[in-house]
Amino acid sequence: MPFLDADESWSLYCKVFGKIKFPSKFEQIGRDIVKKCEGLPLAITVIASLLSKTLEDEEKWKNVAKSVMGDSNDACSRILYLSYNQLPHHLKACFLYFGVFREDYEIPMKKLVRLWAAEGFLRVVKHVNMEKVAMECLQDLVDRSLVIISKHSYNGEMKRIRIHDLLRDLCLREARLENLLNINGAKKPCRWISHTSGSFYNEIFKFEDECFHKSHSFHLSSHLYYFWNADVKRLFSHLKLLRVVDMRNRFWDAIIDLNVFANLVHLRYLALYTNDYCGVNLFEHWYNMQTFIVSGDGVILYSSELFGIWKMPLLRNFCIGRICSLETPSVVYRNLENISWLESKLCTKDLFTMIPNLKTLGVDGGYYVNSPYCFYNFVHLEKLEKLSIRRWMNLNLVICSSIPWTTSLPNLKKLSLLKCNLQWSELSAISMLSNLEVLKLIDACEGPEWETSDGG
């Protein structure tokens, strides 16, 4: 973005502030501050956001002005630091956490919220959903122009977040000063470990150093090749206090044995990806687990682990490549909001009545000819908002059947169909979903084109 002239700078200041007229004394202070920004849009945006949240008190505004006055070369840095320093304590941790992500990474909002919850940044508010608390924190950072919404979802809500390079530099600097963040294995005590370089395999021995033994989270964003279980076990045998292990979307060219994570009794967030076979182990002592994600076509939850999921009472998100067996719990689990991918035979009334707050569900047909009867059981998921169905070879029999779509899925907002052999004409029944806002089709339909009709 180019530098702005004086008029453009003031115009941007007013736009961020949300008004163009100010009492004369506050306008003069504002113009003096904007002049020190020397046309840098980021500095203008951040300082205007800060002042918009500052009480219109002349002394307070003058104190802000004094904080940014001085050598022009450092004005931007002082403005950014001032805005950070004005954050409440819990928001400072949320902001500094952006430093664990690699440069220019667009962070999925849901992932960020889950990580914040696992790290314990979010204040627990009675009867208030944790995601709502996190969204309020994130919105506060957006309003202060410290982070940027890079992508909105279909309903206008935040979907992906990113941070300006200069603000990321501030994150890294302050997080290191507070002994919070360690990047790429420098031997220094820290709370969060983030590895972004491509040489991780050769540096794994560094984490045996005692300075890492009290770390709470481990983030790996470099690619992995031939990363064997012995190496993983060696790594995590020294990091016993971890709450977060985020190694998702990495190329892991080996069969994973989740026993290597067995000693991590404090684990709250585990995210992995593998392109190979993996039988999922669920350990009884993972009672702090909130998010459990092991992605990949070869990832399977077998019958030997039937009850493992129900020994994690705080679990909110449970995403496995394929869930082949799952016993019905003996008590109601109200925390669970997201589960995938369930085989269709597991979508029973008995299961759904025990997880009444489920909002997101993924069903896997496994390329088999499946019975449509499981769809009648969705009526027991009154809060279900997002449904994904994949690899269902006779889905046309479901969609065109007598299933009462309106009453079975009254609150469904998003429906995703993946790798199903539907004809375009068979989608008309979906029009009965009165609250549906998004229909996502990926290799779902056959035929030349979709001919829509009035009302469906």
Solvent accessible surface area in square Angstrom, and as a share of the most:
residue,aa,sasa,rsa
1,M,189,0.84
2,P,104,0.65
3,F,144,0.60
4,L,41,0.20
5,D,83,0.43
6,A,84,0.65
7,D,115,0.59
8,E,85,0.38
9,S,5,0.03
10,W,28,0.10
11,S,67,0.43
12,L,39,0.19
13,Y,1,0.00
14,C,8,0.05
15,K,162,0.69
16,V,46,0.27
17,F,31,0.13
18,G,66,0.63
19,K,80,0.34
20,I,133,0.68
21,K,163,0.69
22,F,19,0.08
23,P,64,0.40
24,S,96,0.62
25,K,101,0.43
26,F,10,0.04
27,E,49,0.22
28,Q,103,0.46
29,I,17,0.08
30,G,0,0.00
31,R,101,0.37
32,D,56,0.29
33,I,0,0.00
34,V,9,0.05
35,K,162,0.69
36,K,38,0.16
37,C,6,0.04
38,E,106,0.47
39,G,5,0.05
40,L,42,0.21
41,P,12,0.08
42,L,22,0.11
43,A,0,0.00
44,I,0,0.00
45,T,33,0.19
46,V,0,0.00
47,I,0,0.00
48,A,0,0.00
49,S,2,0.01
50,L,5,0.03
51,L,1,0.00
52,S,51,0.33
53,K,92,0.39
54,T,31,0.18
55,L,129,0.64
56,E,79,0.35
57,D,53,0.27
58,E,62,0.28
59,E,104,0.47
60,K,96,0.41
61,W,0,0.00
62,K,83,0.35
63,N,74,0.38
64,V,11,0.06
65,A,12,0.09
66,K,141,0.60
67,S,48,0.31
68,V,0,0.00
69,M,73,0.33
70,G,47,0.45
71,D,82,0.42
72,S,43,0.28
73,N,132,0.68
74,D,69,0.36
75,A,1,0.01
76,C,25,0.15
77,S,59,0.38
78,R,62,0.23
79,I,0,0.00
80,L,8,0.04
81,Y,92,0.35
82,L,18,0.09
83,S,0,0.00
84,Y,13,0.05
85,N,70,0.36
86,Q,94,0.42
87,L,8,0.04
88,P,56,0.35
89,H,160,0.71
90,H,33,0.15
91,L,2,0.01
92,K,48,0.20
93,A,24,0.19
94,C,0,0.00
95,F,0,0.00
96,L,4,0.02
97,Y,0,0.00
98,F,1,0.01
99,G,0,0.00
100,V,5,0.03
101,F,13,0.06
102,R,101,0.37
103,E,93,0.42
104,D,104,0.54
105,Y,42,0.16
106,E,70,0.32
107,I,2,0.01
108,P,36,0.22
109,M,14,0.06
110,K,84,0.36
111,K,34,0.14
112,L,0,0.00
113,V,11,0.06
114,R,45,0.17
115,L,0,0.00
116,W,0,0.00
117,A,14,0.11
118,A,1,0.00
119,E,1,0.00
120,G,47,0.45
121,F,17,0.07
122,L,13,0.06
123,R,149,0.55
124,V,127,0.73
125,V,72,0.41
126,K,160,0.68
127,H,175,0.78
128,V,54,0.31
129,N,52,0.27
130,M,49,0.22
131,E,72,0.32
132,K,119,0.51
133,V,11,0.06
134,A,0,0.00
135,M,40,0.18
136,E,102,0.46
137,C,10,0.06
138,L,0,0.00
139,Q,73,0.33
140,D,35,0.18
141,L,0,0.00
142,V,28,0.16
143,D,69,0.36
144,R,28,0.10
145,S,20,0.13
146,L,0,0.00
147,V,3,0.02
148,I,60,0.31
149,I,43,0.22
150,S,39,0.25
151,K,97,0.41
152,H,100,0.44
153,S,30,0.19
154,Y,87,0.33
155,N,71,0.36
156,G,48,0.46
157,E,94,0.42
158,M,12,0.06
159,K,85,0.36
160,R,80,0.29
161,I,0,0.00
162,R,91,0.33
163,I,15,0.08
164,H,61,0.27
165,D,61,0.32
166,L,73,0.36
167,L,1,0.00
168,R,29,0.11
169,D,68,0.35
170,L,1,0.01
171,C,0,0.00
172,L,21,0.10
173,R,112,0.41
174,E,19,0.08
175,A,0,0.00
176,R,105,0.38
177,L,128,0.63
178,E,104,0.47
179,N,75,0.38
180,L,35,0.18
181,L,7,0.03
182,N,5,0.03
183,I,29,0.15
184,N,45,0.23
185,G,1,0.01
186,A,62,0.48
187,K,127,0.54
188,K,96,0.41
189,P,78,0.49
190,C,13,0.08
191,R,75,0.27
192,W,2,0.01
193,I,0,0.00
194,S,1,0.01
195,H,0,0.00
196,T,43,0.25
197,S,36,0.23
198,G,73,0.70
199,S,44,0.28
200,F,2,0.01
201,Y,101,0.38
202,N,110,0.56
203,E,34,0.15
204,I,12,0.06
205,F,106,0.44
206,K,52,0.22
207,F,0,0.00
208,E,61,0.27
209,D,48,0.25
210,E,137,0.61
211,C,28,0.17
212,F,0,0.00
213,H,59,0.26
214,K,159,0.67
215,S,0,0.00
216,H,37,0.17
217,S,0,0.00
218,F,0,0.00
219,H,10,0.04
220,L,6,0.03
221,S,28,0.18
222,S,6,0.04
223,H,108,0.48
224,L,3,0.01
225,Y,132,0.50
226,Y,131,0.50
227,F,1,0.00
228,W,122,0.43
229,N,39,0.20
230,A,77,0.60
231,D,24,0.13
232,V,0,0.00
233,K,127,0.54
234,R,110,0.40
235,L,2,0.01
236,F,0,0.00
237,S,45,0.29
238,H,57,0.25
239,L,0,0.00
240,K,113,0.48
241,L,68,0.34
242,L,0,0.00
243,R,52,0.19
244,V,0,0.00
245,V,0,0.00
246,D,10,0.05
247,M,0,0.00
248,R,87,0.32
249,N,93,0.48
250,R,22,0.08
251,F,78,0.32
252,W,0,0.00
253,D,43,0.22
254,A,5,0.04
255,I,97,0.49
256,I,4,0.02
257,D,59,0.30
258,L,0,0.00
259,N,74,0.38
260,V,9,0.05
261,F,0,0.00
262,A,28,0.22
263,N,54,0.28
264,L,0,0.00
265,V,58,0.33
266,H,76,0.34
267,L,0,0.00
268,R,58,0.21
269,Y,3,0.01
270,L,0,0.00
271,A,0,0.00
272,L,0,0.00
273,Y,68,0.26
274,T,0,0.00
275,N,73,0.38
276,D,54,0.28
277,Y,103,0.39
278,C,0,0.00
279,G,20,0.19
280,V,4,0.03
281,N,36,0.19
282,L,13,0.07
283,F,34,0.14
284,E,118,0.53
285,H,62,0.27
286,W,0,0.00
287,Y,118,0.45
288,N,39,0.20
289,M,0,0.00
290,Q,32,0.14
291,T,2,0.01
292,F,0,0.00
293,I,2,0.01
294,V,0,0.00
295,S,26,0.17
296,G,15,0.15
297,D,110,0.57
298,G,21,0.21
299,V,0,0.00
300,I,18,0.09
301,L,0,0.00
302,Y,90,0.34
303,S,68,0.44
304,S,99,0.64
305,E,31,0.14
306,L,31,0.15
307,F,111,0.46
308,G,7,0.07
309,I,1,0.00
310,W,20,0.07
311,K,86,0.37
312,M,0,0.00
313,P,67,0.42
314,L,80,0.40
315,L,6,0.03
316,R,48,0.18
317,N,13,0.07
318,F,0,0.00
319,C,23,0.14
320,I,2,0.01
321,G,6,0.05
322,R,55,0.20
323,I,0,0.00
324,C,23,0.14
325,S,27,0.17
326,L,18,0.09
327,E,70,0.32
328,T,53,0.31
329,P,7,0.04
330,S,108,0.70
331,V,89,0.51
332,V,61,0.35
333,Y,30,0.11
334,R,154,0.56
335,N,59,0.30
336,L,3,0.02
337,E,24,0.11
338,N,16,0.08
339,I,0,0.00
340,S,13,0.08
341,W,47,0.16
342,L,0,0.00
343,E,24,0.11
344,S,13,0.08
345,K,135,0.57
346,L,22,0.11
347,C,1,0.01
348,T,50,0.29
349,K,111,0.47
350,D,93,0.48
351,L,4,0.02
352,F,0,0.00
353,T,56,0.33
354,M,37,0.17
355,I,0,0.00
356,P,35,0.22
357,N,30,0.16
358,L,0,0.00
359,K,68,0.29
360,T,39,0.22
361,L,1,0.00
362,G,2,0.02
363,V,1,0.00
364,D,1,0.00
365,G,2,0.02
366,G,14,0.14
367,Y,112,0.43
368,Y,132,0.50
369,V,123,0.71
370,N,19,0.10
371,S,58,0.38
372,P,33,0.21
373,Y,157,0.60
374,C,12,0.07
375,F,2,0.01
376,Y,83,0.31
377,N,32,0.16
378,F,1,0.00
379,V,65,0.38
380,H,54,0.24
381,L,3,0.01
382,E,120,0.54
383,K,105,0.45
384,L,2,0.01
385,E,54,0.24
386,K,50,0.21
387,L,1,0.01
388,S,28,0.18
389,I,3,0.02
390,R,33,0.12
391,R,36,0.13
392,W,0,0.00
393,M,63,0.28
394,N,15,0.08
395,L,1,0.00
396,N,46,0.24
397,L,100,0.50
398,V,0,0.00
399,I,5,0.02
400,C,82,0.49
401,S,41,0.27
402,S,99,0.64
403,I,5,0.02
404,P,65,0.41
405,W,6,0.02
406,T,71,0.42
407,T,86,0.50
408,S,3,0.02
409,L,7,0.04
410,P,52,0.33
411,N,65,0.33
412,L,1,0.00
413,K,73,0.31
414,K,44,0.19
415,L,4,0.02
416,S,9,0.06
417,L,1,0.01
418,L,41,0.20
419,K,102,0.43
420,C,5,0.03
421,N,58,0.30
422,L,0,0.00
423,Q,78,0.35
424,W,60,0.21
425,S,89,0.57
426,E,32,0.14
427,L,3,0.02
428,S,61,0.39
429,A,19,0.15
430,I,8,0.04
431,S,58,0.37
432,M,92,0.41
433,L,9,0.04
434,S,92,0.59
435,N,76,0.39
436,L,42,0.21
437,E,100,0.45
438,V,29,0.17
439,L,52,0.26
440,K,93,0.39
441,L,49,0.24
442,I,72,0.37
443,D,110,0.57
444,A,2,0.02
445,C,26,0.16
446,E,89,0.40
447,G,47,0.45
448,P,142,0.89
449,E,108,0.48
450,W,100,0.35
451,E,140,0.63
452,T,99,0.57
453,S,76,0.49
454,D,150,0.78
455,G,84,0.81
456,G,34,0.33
